[in-house]
Amino acid sequence: MNTVSQSVLKKRIDSIDIMRGIVMLIMLLDHVRERFFFHEQVTDPMTLDSTSTGLFISRFAAHFCAPTFVFLTGVSAWLYNHPQFGPERSARSFLIKRGLFIIALECTVITFQWMGNYEMIWLQVMWAIGISMLALALLIGLPRVWLGVIGLVIVFGHNMLTPIQFSPGEWGYTLWAILHDRGNILPNDFIGIRASYPVLPWIGVILLGYVMAPIYSASFEDKQRHKILIQLGLSCFVIFAILRGFNIYGETLDWQQGDSILMTLKSVFNLTKYPPSLAFLLVTIGGTLFCLRALEKVNPRYGKVLSTFGSAPMFFYIVHLYLLLAMYRFAVNVIGPNYGDLYGFTDISWVWITTVILAVLLYFPTKWFSQYKHQSKQGWIKYF
């Protein structure tokens, strides 16, 4: 078996944290947009005639967040199952406990952060991650080849299920809203519940992340891992080019030739997120694989800053949502609404500027908590 030094292994793992940190910052951009540019809402897929190029790019960049995070959750589960030093251990218990913990946070703390009330429970990305972790825990005992087959069948096949629809109150509606279609579920007189992130495709993504993860083990040489990352990334892009280029399969809305090259490109990359189409996942996962390859060469100084955001993702997620809620409430109550009942920036550039400022401000508490988490002996702290 080939062996590598501890420093090389750490660099491999650091690239995962750096990648996670990058998507956390992109997520921050998208959430600033949702708070302060909500007067220009984006549909899914986007309506190109009413979506400016700046807004399109901002939203498209955010498409990489959920796929990357779910995929890397699968990778991290395998690494937990196969530690660099010491015997193998089962990740099932950890996945179950953390999955349930994340779902509980989604239904309580995070729901309040979005709306400032509990009139509606929004089952969003954290819900999807939690359910995916529970599904992986259920299937983790299967041979890796079977996990790969199940993951590929889900990712490549779920678009065939699009014609299946259920009306509210019809048998199967709630289950289908959770798995594949967005919708309000479990109607009652106390609180509304909306499944915003259909979970079936994300289960496929976490399985594929788990299956690919062994390339980060000590038995893999750098060149071999780099080759696999590039080959898989290229395969994703080639399949996307064929299926999307000829409007064959994998996307709900065919692309159309526009009045300019830019409009045509926007049409080609105008992809469906809810649920994530095959085309959506091919582009985002393919991009993630290329980035993972490139990030092993990143300057350690910059890499340390980015990996800090990725080393305490739940802490960053919760803190930034509360901060944005407080900022928005302040703007509405002190400055006053300027778009009907909403307060919003007049230009998308302010979304980017605000994101940069908040990233700098949030770096320091995130760094503190990351250090505290690694030093703490309290088990529940690790979930953040």
C-alpha angles and dihedrals in degrees: 000000000000115000131201132195122269090246092056091049090050090052090054092052091043089059088061092052090046091052090048090049092053093053090046089059091047087050088053088055092052093048092049086053091051092050102041105022099041092119086075099052122189123222126216107275095018124255099238097198091062100033117087120222092249092052091045092053092046092052095041091053088055090057088078095060105076098037092048094047095047092045092050090047087062091048091049091049090057091047089051089050091049109035119195091241127031133020126319118273133194117260093195097094092045092049093049095048095044093042092054091044092054092047090050090051090049092054095046122018099023096043089056091048092059101048105012090236143060099241090115133021108219114206100204139146097323089051090052092049092048094049090046090054091051090050091050090049089053094049101034094101092064121099112273092244090059091049088053093049092049091047093050093046091052096045096043098034108041093085087068087066094061095098090058109096137164129200121229110276093022119122109268095020097115095046092047092048088055096045106036117349130055116239150125111283139192097019114215141153096251111052139356122239122200125187101213098165112053103215107207098086091044090057087058091050095051090049091053091049090053092048094050095045098090089078085076093058124108091253092068121085118220094246092051093050093045090051092051093048092051094045093049092045092050091047090055092051094045093050089047091050092052100042096038097034092059095032089239105141145323104066133074096217122049115226119246132207109255136205090267139022089256093055091047092051091048089053092050092050096040095113135175118250103177097088098004108246123224089253090052092052095044092056097042099041090042090053091047092054092052091047092051088055093049097044094066086072097047119127106268091228093058092035091058092055093049095043089054090067090047095048095065103029099154093048091050091046095053096041095048093049092052090046092051091047091052092046092050094047089050092050093049096045099038106028096026134226116300101179106051106287091345134085114217144162115261094224134032090232089074089060090059093044092050090048092055092049093048092047090057093046094046094047094078100051089042091052091049093050093045090056092045091049093053092047097043121098092202109112097211091059089067090067089070 
